[in-house]
Amino acid sequence: MNKTINLLKLLPVVLLSACTTSYPPQDTTSAPELPHRNVLVQQPDNCSVGCPQGGSQQTIYRHVYTLNNNSATKFANWVAYSVTKTSQASGRPRNWAQDPDLPPSDTLAPSAYKNAHTLLKVDRGHQAPLAGLGGVSDWPSLNYLSNITPQKSALNQGAWAALENRVRELAKQADVSVVHVVTGPLFERHIATLPEDATVEIPSGYWKVLFTGTAPSKSEGNYAAFIMDQNTPRSANFCDYQVTVEAIEHKRSQC
C-alpha cells in the first residue's frame, strides 16, 4: 500500500526519563545521506536533522510541520515537526478542514469521518499534535485532514496522548531547545474501513521517532522510537512500546 520509506538513521542511545529500556548504538558506517530538498521554508525547518526518504512526491512544507501525503491511503506517510518551549499552546479549537494544498481526490474531507466515532470508536487523531504545536503561527493547518488519521479512542486518549505529553515536558527542560519528531501510520492488517467510504482503510498502528540534538549522522544527539497498535489498551504505558528505528523501518517495508 505504501512505497518503501527509509527513516533517517538515529545513532546514539536515548532514554526518556520515564522509560528504562535501552538499545546498543547502531553502526554509523552505513548511514545514508539525508534527502536533498530544494523547497524554501520558514524557520524552524522541520527537516533540519533530516526527514524520511522515499514515499510520494506530495510533500508539503509548512511552518508547523512537514508532511508527505499518500494519495492511495488518503493519509500522510509521515509528518515531521519540532516541539519547543514556545510552540506549545492549549485550548486551540478543532476546526476540521480538507487540505487546500492537495488535490481533493488525494485527501479526505471532514464528512469522511461521519459516524466513525459512533460505529468504530475512533477519534480524529492529530499526527502533528495540537497541544504541542498550537503556539506556531500556522497552527490552524494542524486541523487539516491530511494531518489526521482515525485513531482508536483508547489509544488516542491513552498511551499515545501520554507520549505526546512527555514530548512537551521534554521540550520544557532547560537543557533541551527542541524535540524533533517524525510520526506516521502503519497498515499491517485490516482493521476496518471508514463507514462513509469503504475504500479508506483505518491504520493498524502508528510509529513515532523522537530526536534531540543537531546531527544524527554524526552521533550528536539522542533518540527514542515507539510503535503502538491500534488496539493498545487505554491504560498501557508507552514505555512498553519502545523499539529501535530498524524495527519501524522493517514494519514500514512490510506494508
Backbone bond lengths (Angstrom), bond angles and torsions (degrees), N, CA, C in turn:
res aa  C-N    CA-C-N  psi(-1)  N-CA   C-N-CA  omega(-1)  CA-C   N-CA-C  phi
1 M - - - 1.456 - - 1.518 111.35 -
2 N 1.327 117.17 -32.93 1.452 120.96 -179.50 1.510 110.73 -118.88
3 K 1.330 116.71 147.05 1.446 120.38 171.61 1.525 108.94 -69.34
4 T 1.345 115.16 152.97 1.451 119.61 -179.84 1.519 111.00 -60.58
5 I 1.310 115.89 134.08 1.458 122.08 179.00 1.519 108.37 -124.67
6 N 1.314 116.50 125.43 1.454 121.60 177.19 1.515 109.40 -101.97
7 L 1.321 115.87 123.16 1.455 120.09 178.38 1.516 109.62 -76.07
8 L 1.328 115.44 150.86 1.446 118.90 172.86 1.519 109.56 -57.87
9 K 1.328 116.18 143.91 1.461 120.54 -177.64 1.528 110.13 -78.80
10 L 1.315 115.42 117.28 1.460 121.47 178.70 1.523 107.14 -105.85
11 L 1.298 117.19 114.78 1.447 120.83 -160.70 1.524 117.55 -94.18
12 P 1.339 121.35 -40.89 1.462 119.82 -173.54 1.527 112.79 -80.51
13 V 1.309 114.97 173.14 1.463 121.50 173.89 1.519 109.08 -81.25
14 V 1.323 117.39 144.59 1.452 120.55 171.75 1.515 108.73 -135.57
15 L 1.295 116.66 149.43 1.458 122.76 170.67 1.511 107.55 -132.32
16 L 1.338 117.61 117.09 1.452 118.51 165.55 1.519 105.65 -64.35
17 S 1.312 116.58 142.44 1.463 119.41 -174.93 1.521 111.84 -61.44
18 A 1.341 116.58 -21.75 1.459 119.39 -179.58 1.521 112.07 -82.89
19 C 1.341 117.67 -12.30 1.458 121.66 -175.21 1.524 110.23 -114.26
20 T 1.336 115.70 161.17 1.456 120.19 -179.98 1.518 112.66 -123.05
21 T 1.336 118.61 -5.22 1.459 121.21 -179.35 1.520 110.31 -73.52
22 S 1.335 117.42 137.28 1.458 120.51 176.94 1.513 109.60 -134.26
23 Y 1.340 116.00 159.97 1.448 122.81 179.77 1.512 109.07 -134.04
24 P 1.342 117.78 149.47 1.462 119.74 178.90 1.511 111.15 -68.00
25 P 1.343 117.53 154.04 1.461 120.14 176.96 1.512 110.65 -58.75
26 Q 1.341 116.04 149.93 1.448 121.59 179.60 1.519 109.92 -90.20
27 D 1.332 116.07 158.44 1.456 122.03 177.46 1.517 109.88 -65.39
28 T 1.317 117.23 126.19 1.460 120.91 -176.83 1.513 113.21 -87.77
29 T 1.327 118.31 -5.15 1.458 119.26 -172.81 1.513 113.17 -76.96
30 S 1.333 118.31 -22.36 1.458 120.30 -175.34 1.513 113.60 -105.78
31 A 1.311 118.17 11.37 1.461 120.90 -178.59 1.520 110.30 -66.50
32 P 1.352 118.18 124.31 1.459 120.43 -178.49 1.514 111.40 -75.84
33 E 1.324 115.68 161.19 1.449 119.81 174.30 1.515 109.49 -66.46
34 L 1.320 116.88 146.81 1.448 120.75 177.15 1.516 109.20 -71.32
35 P 1.337 118.27 149.40 1.460 120.86 -174.74 1.520 112.60 -63.38
36 H 1.333 115.40 141.50 1.459 120.77 175.84 1.518 109.42 -75.62
37 R 1.305 116.55 136.83 1.455 121.29 178.76 1.514 108.80 -128.83
38 N 1.303 117.23 133.41 1.460 121.13 -179.16 1.518 111.64 -116.61
39 V 1.335 116.39 24.51 1.454 121.56 179.32 1.522 108.76 -106.12
40 L 1.319 117.29 127.10 1.454 121.46 178.88 1.517 109.76 -79.84
41 V 1.311 116.89 134.05 1.460 121.26 179.09 1.518 108.75 -133.44
42 Q 1.332 115.59 159.63 1.454 120.62 173.92 1.527 109.82 -70.68
43 Q 1.306 116.59 154.90 1.457 120.53 173.93 1.529 108.54 -81.69
44 P 1.348 119.94 147.64 1.447 124.06 0.87 1.529 112.41 -76.59
45 D 1.317 115.95 147.03 1.456 122.25 179.03 1.524 108.18 -82.84
46 N 1.315 117.30 116.86 1.460 120.97 -176.91 1.520 113.19 -69.56
47 C 1.321 117.20 -11.79 1.461 121.44 176.88 1.525 111.41 -111.20
48 S 1.314 117.21 22.96 1.463 120.33 -176.16 1.521 112.45 -63.01
49 V 1.337 118.07 -26.90 1.461 120.71 175.40 1.525 110.86 -107.09
50 G 1.341 116.13 11.14 1.455 120.74 178.03 1.507 113.04 108.42
51 C 1.325 115.76 147.47 1.455 122.83 174.06 1.522 108.64 -123.46
52 P 1.322 118.50 162.02 1.461 120.43 179.87 1.520 112.19 -56.14
53 Q 1.324 115.84 146.55 1.449 122.04 176.28 1.519 109.80 -94.11
54 G 1.327 116.40 151.72 1.452 120.25 -179.59 1.510 111.24 92.56
55 G 1.335 116.18 -157.94 1.458 119.67 -177.84 1.507 111.38 85.62
56 S 1.327 116.16 -151.08 1.459 121.62 -176.19 1.521 110.97 -100.51
57 Q 1.334 115.17 179.35 1.461 121.26 175.92 1.525 111.65 -86.97
58 Q 1.328 117.09 -0.47 1.463 121.06 -177.35 1.531 110.47 -96.60
59 T 1.313 116.71 79.41 1.457 121.79 176.07 1.518 108.96 -107.36
60 I 1.319 116.03 124.96 1.462 122.51 -178.47 1.520 108.69 -109.03
61 Y 1.317 116.10 125.63 1.463 122.13 179.80 1.518 109.45 -104.04
62 R 1.317 115.89 114.39 1.461 121.90 176.49 1.523 108.78 -124.23
63 H 1.321 115.40 162.67 1.465 119.60 178.79 1.521 110.37 -61.49
64 V 1.317 117.14 -39.88 1.453 121.51 -173.79 1.526 112.84 -82.23
65 Y 1.329 118.44 -27.13 1.466 121.50 178.18 1.523 110.28 -163.98
66 T 1.325 115.09 164.34 1.463 123.11 170.90 1.518 106.59 -118.55
67 L 1.314 116.67 132.87 1.462 121.42 -169.35 1.515 110.54 -133.24
68 N 1.339 116.85 135.33 1.458 122.29 173.05 1.519 108.43 -109.62
69 N 1.325 116.26 113.67 1.465 121.34 -173.03 1.527 111.98 -88.55
70 N 1.326 115.55 149.54 1.460 122.34 175.77 1.523 108.29 -117.17
71 S 1.322 117.22 110.07 1.462 120.97 -176.42 1.518 112.26 -69.82
72 A 1.338 117.95 -19.42 1.462 121.22 179.38 1.525 111.46 -79.28
73 T 1.331 116.99 -46.04 1.467 120.12 -179.49 1.522 112.20 -84.01
74 K 1.351 116.80 -21.16 1.476 124.42 -174.38 1.524 112.47 74.28
75 F 1.325 117.12 9.66 1.456 122.13 177.76 1.524 109.47 -122.02
76 A 1.309 116.39 168.17 1.459 120.37 177.25 1.524 110.51 -73.85
77 N 1.333 116.66 137.89 1.463 120.19 169.60 1.518 109.84 -64.79
78 W 1.315 115.41 -42.04 1.463 121.46 177.43 1.520 109.57 -156.66
79 V 1.318 114.78 155.87 1.463 122.67 175.03 1.525 107.36 -132.95
80 A 1.327 116.48 128.66 1.466 122.16 177.85 1.518 109.34 -111.60
81 Y 1.325 116.65 138.16 1.461 120.39 -179.88 1.521 109.88 -154.36
82 S 1.327 115.97 168.59 1.462 121.72 -176.64 1.524 109.50 -129.57
83 V 1.318 116.18 121.59 1.464 121.76 179.16 1.528 108.84 -99.57
84 T 1.324 116.16 126.95 1.463 122.21 179.18 1.527 109.38 -127.93
85 K 1.309 115.75 -177.24 1.464 119.98 177.66 1.521 111.58 -67.47
86 T 1.328 117.16 -31.41 1.465 121.01 -176.59 1.522 113.61 -97.67
87 S 1.324 118.25 -8.35 1.471 119.92 -179.34 1.518 112.32 -78.57
88 Q 1.326 117.47 -15.12 1.455 121.70 -171.39 1.527 112.29 -87.11
89 A 1.320 115.49 142.12 1.467 121.87 175.96 1.520 108.45 -160.84
90 S 1.310 116.62 142.45 1.466 121.43 -179.75 1.520 110.10 -108.61
91 G 1.317 115.09 162.65 1.457 120.61 174.31 1.511 116.00 79.71
92 R 1.328 118.41 11.75 1.458 119.81 178.18 1.536 109.81 -71.14
93 P 1.335 117.72 140.48 1.466 120.33 -179.92 1.520 111.99 -72.21
94 R 1.315 115.12 155.74 1.460 121.86 177.49 1.531 108.77 -105.27
95 N 1.312 115.62 83.81 1.463 121.69 178.52 1.525 108.32 -98.65
96 W 1.332 115.79 91.86 1.459 121.21 -173.80 1.528 111.24 -66.43
97 A 1.331 116.09 142.81 1.462 120.59 179.96 1.523 109.69 -154.30
98 Q 1.321 115.60 151.21 1.460 120.61 173.27 1.531 108.81 -71.89
99 D 1.319 116.76 143.06 1.464 120.43 -178.14 1.529 109.80 -67.67
100 P 1.338 118.47 117.44 1.461 121.09 -176.66 1.522 113.64 -73.20
101 D 1.325 117.42 -12.43 1.458 120.98 -177.54 1.524 113.17 -97.69
102 L 1.330 116.62 6.41 1.459 121.63 176.20 1.522 109.89 -120.49
103 P 1.334 118.31 149.69 1.462 119.81 173.85 1.528 109.89 -58.46
104 P 1.315 118.89 137.83 1.469 120.84 -178.76 1.527 113.51 -54.13
105 S 1.332 117.19 -28.83 1.461 120.40 -179.21 1.527 112.81 -75.68
106 D 1.338 117.44 -11.70 1.462 121.09 -174.09 1.520 114.10 -103.63
107 T 1.321 116.98 -0.26 1.461 120.80 -179.44 1.523 108.31 -147.66
108 L 1.312 117.65 179.41 1.461 121.23 -175.62 1.520 111.91 -105.16
109 A 1.313 114.47 156.83 1.460 122.73 171.98 1.530 108.06 -102.76
110 P 1.327 118.81 159.78 1.470 120.80 -179.31 1.525 113.81 -53.77
111 S 1.326 117.19 -31.98 1.466 120.41 -178.44 1.524 112.78 -63.37
112 A 1.327 117.76 -19.63 1.461 120.98 -178.99 1.525 111.98 -64.87
113 Y 1.332 116.94 -22.49 1.462 120.82 -177.77 1.529 112.90 -92.48
114 K 1.319 117.86 6.32 1.458 120.73 179.39 1.531 110.16 -57.42
115 N 1.323 116.32 129.99 1.470 125.00 178.05 1.530 113.82 68.89
116 A 1.326 118.55 1.40 1.464 119.88 -177.41 1.527 111.67 -65.98
117 H 1.322 116.86 -41.68 1.467 118.92 -179.69 1.524 110.79 -69.03
118 T 1.315 116.82 -42.10 1.464 120.84 -178.01 1.520 111.77 -64.79
119 L 1.327 116.56 -44.87 1.461 120.67 -173.65 1.522 113.61 -88.21
120 L 1.324 117.58 -32.13 1.461 120.50 -172.72 1.525 113.98 -116.78
121 K 1.342 116.98 -5.47 1.467 121.18 -178.15 1.531 111.34 58.31
122 V 1.328 116.26 44.31 1.457 120.82 176.48 1.525 109.87 -115.11
123 D 1.325 115.45 148.64 1.459 122.89 174.32 1.522 109.34 -102.39
124 R 1.321 115.50 164.81 1.462 119.91 167.14 1.527 106.01 -81.45
125 G 1.309 116.30 100.27 1.458 121.07 -174.06 1.513 112.69 -93.60
126 H 1.337 116.19 123.09 1.464 120.44 176.70 1.527 109.87 -70.11
127 Q 1.333 116.73 135.45 1.467 119.68 169.87 1.531 109.28 -81.18
128 A 1.323 117.84 -54.83 1.463 120.62 166.85 1.523 105.98 -85.60
129 P 1.332 119.05 118.46 1.464 122.35 -166.16 1.525 114.27 -76.26
130 L 1.321 115.02 145.07 1.460 121.80 -179.01 1.528 111.73 -69.34
131 A 1.319 117.57 -43.48 1.467 120.12 -177.97 1.525 111.98 -68.13
132 G 1.318 116.70 -37.12 1.454 120.12 -178.14 1.509 114.20 -77.24
133 L 1.344 117.07 -19.24 1.464 121.01 -174.03 1.519 113.11 -128.44
134 G 1.324 117.37 8.82 1.458 120.91 -178.11 1.510 114.71 -64.93
135 G 1.327 117.56 -12.92 1.455 121.02 178.65 1.515 114.10 -91.58
136 V 1.327 117.73 -0.55 1.464 121.96 179.57 1.523 109.16 -83.40
137 S 1.312 117.07 147.11 1.469 121.73 -170.60 1.522 114.10 -55.76
138 D 1.321 117.75 -40.49 1.467 119.78 -177.97 1.529 111.79 -101.60
139 W 1.327 116.20 37.18 1.460 120.96 -178.52 1.525 114.33 -56.51
140 P 1.371 121.57 -29.57 1.466 118.28 179.10 1.527 114.04 -56.01
141 S 1.347 117.54 -25.52 1.463 119.36 179.85 1.526 112.25 -70.56
142 L 1.329 117.31 -10.77 1.459 120.21 172.99 1.520 111.16 -63.01
143 N 1.334 116.96 -24.24 1.460 121.78 -179.10 1.524 113.25 -92.65
144 Y 1.337 117.49 4.58 1.457 119.46 172.28 1.523 108.13 -67.25
145 L 1.310 116.74 141.90 1.459 120.45 -175.72 1.524 112.95 -66.23
146 S 1.324 117.98 -15.84 1.466 120.39 174.43 1.521 111.64 -66.00
147 N 1.322 117.10 -23.22 1.462 122.89 179.59 1.529 111.89 -98.37
148 I 1.307 117.02 8.01 1.467 122.49 -174.45 1.521 109.77 -118.26
149 T 1.325 116.65 145.17 1.461 121.44 168.77 1.529 108.62 -135.49
150 P 1.337 117.72 156.71 1.470 120.34 175.00 1.526 109.74 -75.52
151 Q 1.316 115.95 108.33 1.463 122.11 -175.43 1.521 109.27 -116.29
152 K 1.324 116.29 130.65 1.459 120.20 179.76 1.533 109.73 -51.20
153 S 1.321 115.74 137.20 1.464 120.63 -176.68 1.522 111.93 -57.76
154 A 1.338 116.74 -39.43 1.464 120.20 -178.90 1.520 111.23 -62.58
155 L 1.321 117.50 -36.44 1.460 121.30 177.90 1.522 110.96 -77.02
156 N 1.325 116.34 -47.96 1.458 121.68 -176.48 1.526 112.07 -60.85
157 Q 1.319 116.22 -36.69 1.462 120.81 -177.70 1.529 113.04 -99.54
158 G 1.342 116.18 -1.66 1.453 121.15 -177.58 1.514 113.43 -109.47
159 A 1.347 116.60 -112.08 1.463 121.35 -173.78 1.524 112.81 -63.26
160 W 1.341 117.35 -36.28 1.467 120.04 179.93 1.529 110.35 -65.78
161 A 1.328 116.10 -42.57 1.465 120.37 177.56 1.525 110.97 -64.63
162 A 1.333 116.87 -38.39 1.464 120.47 179.11 1.528 111.06 -64.66
163 L 1.331 116.97 -38.34 1.462 120.43 177.52 1.525 110.68 -65.91
164 E 1.324 117.09 -42.98 1.465 119.91 178.03 1.529 111.08 -63.16
165 N 1.318 116.70 -37.18 1.463 120.37 176.81 1.525 110.95 -64.87
166 R 1.335 116.03 -38.46 1.470 119.86 178.49 1.527 110.57 -65.44
167 V 1.331 117.58 -35.70 1.464 120.71 177.05 1.527 110.02 -62.61
168 R 1.327 116.65 -42.86 1.465 120.12 178.65 1.527 111.09 -62.75
169 E 1.326 116.00 -41.61 1.465 119.85 178.16 1.525 110.88 -64.25
170 L 1.324 116.23 -40.64 1.458 120.69 179.50 1.521 110.84 -61.86
171 A 1.338 116.35 -41.89 1.465 120.66 -179.23 1.527 112.25 -65.89
172 K 1.325 117.26 -22.34 1.466 121.06 -179.60 1.524 112.92 -83.57
173 Q 1.324 117.15 -10.13 1.459 119.46 -179.54 1.524 110.67 -65.87
174 A 1.320 115.74 144.88 1.464 120.85 -175.93 1.519 112.81 -61.39
175 D 1.334 116.90 -31.67 1.462 120.30 -176.29 1.527 113.20 -92.71
176 V 1.336 117.50 8.16 1.468 121.82 179.29 1.522 108.87 -121.85
177 S 1.318 117.13 121.03 1.464 120.84 179.75 1.517 112.10 -90.98
178 V 1.331 117.16 -32.33 1.461 120.63 -178.27 1.522 109.27 -158.42
179 V 1.328 115.94 143.89 1.460 122.45 172.41 1.523 107.08 -111.21
180 H 1.327 116.46 115.38 1.458 121.67 177.22 1.528 108.42 -85.70
181 V 1.325 117.21 134.72 1.454 121.53 -176.72 1.525 109.73 -133.03
182 V 1.331 115.96 138.65 1.462 122.22 169.07 1.516 106.71 -128.16
183 T 1.324 116.96 134.43 1.461 120.78 -176.46 1.518 110.30 -144.47
184 G 1.326 116.48 159.83 1.458 119.66 178.82 1.519 111.99 -173.83
185 P 1.329 116.97 172.69 1.460 121.97 -178.33 1.524 112.70 -92.21
186 L 1.328 115.39 163.92 1.458 123.47 173.05 1.521 109.00 -121.04
187 F 1.325 115.88 147.83 1.464 121.68 177.24 1.525 108.01 -130.34
188 E 1.334 115.96 71.14 1.461 121.20 -176.30 1.523 113.22 -89.55
189 R 1.313 116.77 -23.15 1.461 120.15 -179.14 1.523 108.20 -157.50
190 H 1.317 115.52 166.53 1.464 120.13 179.24 1.529 109.72 -77.59
191 I 1.318 115.96 126.39 1.461 122.56 174.28 1.525 109.83 -104.96
192 A 1.314 115.39 -57.32 1.462 123.00 179.28 1.523 107.33 -176.11
193 T 1.319 115.36 173.03 1.460 121.03 172.50 1.522 108.50 -118.64
194 L 1.310 116.22 158.85 1.458 119.27 178.14 1.525 109.85 -63.29
195 P 1.325 118.27 135.26 1.467 121.04 -178.30 1.523 113.76 -55.98
196 E 1.327 117.15 -33.13 1.461 120.82 -177.69 1.522 113.26 -87.66
197 D 1.324 117.65 -8.28 1.463 120.70 -179.82 1.519 109.24 -154.11
198 A 1.317 116.46 99.24 1.462 121.74 -175.51 1.520 113.05 -68.79
199 T 1.325 118.18 -7.48 1.466 120.60 178.24 1.528 112.16 -87.26
200 V 1.326 117.39 -8.80 1.465 121.06 -176.51 1.527 109.80 -99.98
201 E 1.325 115.95 108.84 1.459 122.31 179.05 1.529 110.70 -78.87
202 I 1.314 115.59 138.49 1.459 121.12 175.20 1.530 108.68 -82.35
203 P 1.324 118.90 134.33 1.471 120.73 179.60 1.524 111.97 -56.72
204 S 1.328 115.20 147.43 1.468 119.87 178.18 1.520 112.19 -87.28
205 G 1.322 116.45 -13.61 1.456 120.41 179.95 1.516 111.02 -177.39
206 Y 1.328 115.24 -173.96 1.466 121.00 -175.75 1.521 110.31 -144.90
207 W 1.317 115.71 152.92 1.461 122.18 174.79 1.522 109.62 -125.88
208 K 1.310 115.35 156.15 1.461 121.08 178.37 1.526 108.77 -151.39
209 V 1.332 116.30 135.14 1.461 122.67 175.99 1.522 108.53 -121.63
210 L 1.334 116.58 130.28 1.463 122.86 177.84 1.518 109.05 -111.17
211 F 1.326 116.56 143.12 1.462 120.28 178.03 1.516 110.20 -143.68
212 T 1.319 116.22 132.99 1.463 121.75 171.56 1.516 107.41 -121.85
213 G 1.311 116.84 127.21 1.450 121.04 -177.87 1.515 110.55 143.36
214 T 1.322 116.33 -164.83 1.464 120.42 -173.97 1.509 114.85 -122.36
215 A 1.330 118.92 -27.55 1.462 119.75 -172.88 1.519 111.03 -147.49
216 P 1.348 118.21 90.44 1.465 120.56 179.47 1.522 113.31 -56.04
217 S 1.347 117.02 -38.88 1.461 120.15 -176.09 1.520 112.67 -68.68
218 K 1.334 117.51 -15.52 1.462 121.72 179.39 1.530 111.80 -110.93
219 S 1.317 115.82 16.13 1.468 121.56 179.04 1.517 112.76 60.76
220 E 1.324 116.96 28.92 1.462 121.25 -179.85 1.525 109.68 -102.23
221 G 1.320 115.95 81.46 1.448 120.21 179.92 1.515 111.58 150.95
222 N 1.330 115.99 -176.15 1.458 122.80 -177.94 1.516 109.98 -133.89
223 Y 1.328 116.56 152.99 1.454 118.77 -179.58 1.521 111.58 -141.00
224 A 1.321 113.83 162.34 1.461 122.32 169.81 1.516 107.46 -144.47
225 A 1.325 117.14 144.86 1.461 121.90 -178.49 1.525 109.26 -132.21
226 F 1.334 115.88 146.72 1.462 121.47 -175.65 1.524 110.59 -141.76
227 I 1.321 116.10 146.48 1.462 123.53 169.87 1.520 107.25 -130.27
228 M 1.339 116.06 130.13 1.464 120.69 176.99 1.520 109.65 -130.44
229 D 1.320 115.76 133.71 1.457 122.50 177.59 1.525 110.11 -77.08
230 Q 1.328 116.14 154.61 1.462 119.80 176.92 1.523 111.80 -57.27
231 N 1.320 117.01 -31.82 1.464 120.32 -175.97 1.528 113.10 -92.18
232 T 1.322 117.21 19.01 1.466 120.37 176.43 1.531 110.07 -59.52
233 P 1.332 118.60 129.39 1.467 120.58 -178.72 1.527 112.09 -61.76
234 R 1.305 115.91 149.03 1.461 121.03 -179.99 1.533 111.59 -57.99
235 S 1.320 117.60 -34.20 1.465 121.78 -175.61 1.529 113.25 -86.09
236 A 1.320 118.36 2.43 1.465 121.64 -175.26 1.528 111.62 -64.68
237 N 1.326 115.77 151.80 1.461 123.41 175.84 1.526 108.20 -95.34
238 F 1.326 117.52 123.27 1.464 119.52 -176.50 1.526 112.62 -60.81
239 C 1.323 117.82 -24.30 1.460 120.60 178.77 1.529 112.00 -60.85
240 D 1.325 116.37 -28.69 1.458 120.52 -179.34 1.524 112.30 -71.81
241 Y 1.319 117.44 -6.22 1.462 121.51 -176.86 1.526 111.77 -114.97
242 Q 1.332 115.98 18.42 1.459 120.73 177.93 1.528 109.45 -75.75
243 V 1.333 116.63 135.03 1.461 122.88 -176.22 1.532 108.87 -137.20
244 T 1.329 116.00 -174.97 1.459 121.35 172.21 1.526 109.25 -94.38
245 V 1.326 115.68 161.56 1.460 119.91 175.83 1.525 110.02 -62.79
246 E 1.338 116.96 -35.77 1.468 120.12 178.71 1.521 111.60 -60.66
247 A 1.330 116.78 -35.44 1.463 119.85 178.95 1.522 110.88 -63.45
248 I 1.331 116.40 -38.18 1.466 120.07 177.56 1.517 110.14 -67.52
249 E 1.324 117.39 -45.11 1.457 120.64 179.69 1.524 110.87 -60.50
250 H 1.333 116.90 -38.73 1.460 120.52 178.95 1.520 111.09 -63.98
251 K 1.316 116.70 -46.11 1.455 119.57 179.42 1.521 111.36 -64.52
252 R 1.333 116.97 -39.94 1.458 120.34 178.25 1.519 110.58 -60.58
253 S 1.324 117.03 -38.37 1.463 120.45 -177.37 1.516 112.15 -70.61
254 Q 1.343 117.18 -19.08 1.460 121.35 -179.85 1.523 112.84 -87.77
255 C 1.342 117.35 -11.01 1.464 120.54 -175.87 1.524 111.08 -78.82
